[in-house]
């Protein structure tokens, strides 16, 4: 069993993103990675690993991509309705 693992922690915005690559001890959790990343976590609504929702206690594996999720600004259904209405004009 390896003594360490390498993970990415990513936080995205509409036109940019911030990424930190970390080397953590084996057995580290998602919460450990977020704390070690130094990224601003205010306004985060949840976490994901490779796009799948996860919690802070989730154990990490080598090569995982931890994503810091922000709340939706617009309901996707409303956004589709607005785009469809705009195309009709």
Buried (B, 14 or more C-beta within 10 A) or exposed (E): EEEEBEBBBBBEEEEEEBEBEBEBEEEBBBBBBBBBBEBEEEEBEEBBBEEEEBEEEBBBEEEBEBBBBBEEEEEEEEEEEEEEEEEEE
